[in-house]
């Protein structure tokens, strides 16, 4: 995509339903990009600014794509007023590279959203902020995050002190629509900032089962946490 002003590679909006996007390579360019003007894949209410609520996309499949550079690899913003919209979207078997903030950042992603078997890494990213694999923000419920790999996030800037979250949750889910984090591998974050494997901040009804979290970088100097829970929350479960 490139350019110096803006570059969204693929945009779904206005009830863009039942599409399949597969085997695409979307590269928005410069690995120092640090603005939301550049994102490979966007689900959003409008096509020119982020955080726009609406019935934007349902029952789409995104698979076997390479999404490179940009602020996020995938930016997903649903409808703040409805729990029955922006449902059933599947992100699987994608290679998500060199993002600035999170590989997948989701807000108001609803039931049936699946993030599965994706590989998140940053082999050439040369500038960073707080970063990580997946972020579930306000209004996400009934989301399954499974069988993903998050690793090698600071290969090109080993001394950087940005904070890292493998999977970050700040969303309140509900009984019957829990956010589930299952069978993910989080390892080799590198860098010198604080490292968190799975981080939950006040999000109700989160289940984290059967994950592998390896924090053994002898050169890292920041604080390290495999599982981290903060804030008042109910229905939280960490197992195996």
Secondary structure as the mmCIF struct_conf table of DSSP 4:
data_model
#
loop_
_struct_conf.conf_type_id
_struct_conf.id
_struct_conf.beg_label_comp_id
_struct_conf.beg_label_asym_id
_struct_conf.beg_label_seq_id
_struct_conf.end_label_comp_id
_struct_conf.end_label_asym_id
_struct_conf.end_label_seq_id
BEND BEND1 UNK A 4 UNK A 5
STRN STRN1 UNK A 7 UNK A 12
BEND BEND2 UNK A 14 UNK A 15
STRN STRN2 UNK A 16 UNK A 17
BEND BEND3 UNK A 18 UNK A 18
STRN STRN3 UNK A 20 UNK A 22
BEND BEND4 UNK A 23 UNK A 23
STRN STRN4 UNK A 25 UNK A 27
TURN_TY1_P TURN_TY1_P1 UNK A 31 UNK A 32
BEND BEND5 UNK A 35 UNK A 35
TURN_TY1_P TURN_TY1_P2 UNK A 36 UNK A 37
STRN STRN5 UNK A 38 UNK A 43
BEND BEND6 UNK A 45 UNK A 50
BEND BEND7 UNK A 54 UNK A 54
STRN STRN6 UNK A 57 UNK A 58
BEND BEND8 UNK A 59 UNK A 59
STRN STRN7 UNK A 61 UNK A 63
BEND BEND9 UNK A 64 UNK A 64
STRN STRN8 UNK A 66 UNK A 68
BEND BEND10 UNK A 69 UNK A 71
BEND BEND11 UNK A 73 UNK A 73
STRN STRN9 UNK A 74 UNK A 77
TURN_TY1_P TURN_TY1_P3 UNK A 80 UNK A 81
BEND BEND12 UNK A 83 UNK A 86
STRN STRN10 UNK A 90 UNK A 92
BEND BEND13 UNK A 93 UNK A 93
STRN STRN11 UNK A 95 UNK A 97
BEND BEND14 UNK A 100 UNK A 101
STRN STRN12 UNK A 102 UNK A 107
BEND BEND15 UNK A 108 UNK A 108
TURN_TY1_P TURN_TY1_P4 UNK A 111 UNK A 112
STRN STRN13 UNK A 114 UNK A 116
BEND BEND16 UNK A 117 UNK A 117
STRN STRN14 UNK A 119 UNK A 121
BEND BEND17 UNK A 123 UNK A 124
BEND BEND18 UNK A 129 UNK A 130
STRN STRN15 UNK A 131 UNK A 136
TURN_TY1_P TURN_TY1_P5 UNK A 138 UNK A 139
BEND BEND19 UNK A 142 UNK A 142
STRN STRN16 UNK A 144 UNK A 146
BEND BEND20 UNK A 147 UNK A 147
STRN STRN17 UNK A 149 UNK A 150
TURN_TY1_P TURN_TY1_P6 UNK A 155 UNK A 156
TURN_TY1_P TURN_TY1_P7 UNK A 158 UNK A 159
STRN STRN18 UNK A 164 UNK A 169
STRN STRN19 UNK A 174 UNK A 174
TURN_TY1_P TURN_TY1_P8 UNK A 175 UNK A 176
STRN STRN20 UNK A 177 UNK A 177
STRN STRN21 UNK A 179 UNK A 182
BEND BEND21 UNK A 183 UNK A 183
STRN STRN22 UNK A 185 UNK A 187
BEND BEND22 UNK A 191 UNK A 193
STRN STRN23 UNK A 195 UNK A 201
BEND BEND23 UNK A 202 UNK A 202
BEND BEND24 UNK A 204 UNK A 205
STRN STRN24 UNK A 206 UNK A 209
BEND BEND25 UNK A 210 UNK A 210
STRN STRN25 UNK A 212 UNK A 214
TURN_TY1_P TURN_TY1_P9 UNK A 218 UNK A 219
BEND BEND26 UNK A 222 UNK A 222
STRN STRN26 UNK A 224 UNK A 230
BEND BEND27 UNK A 231 UNK A 232
BEND BEND28 UNK A 234 UNK A 235
STRN STRN27 UNK A 237 UNK A 239
#
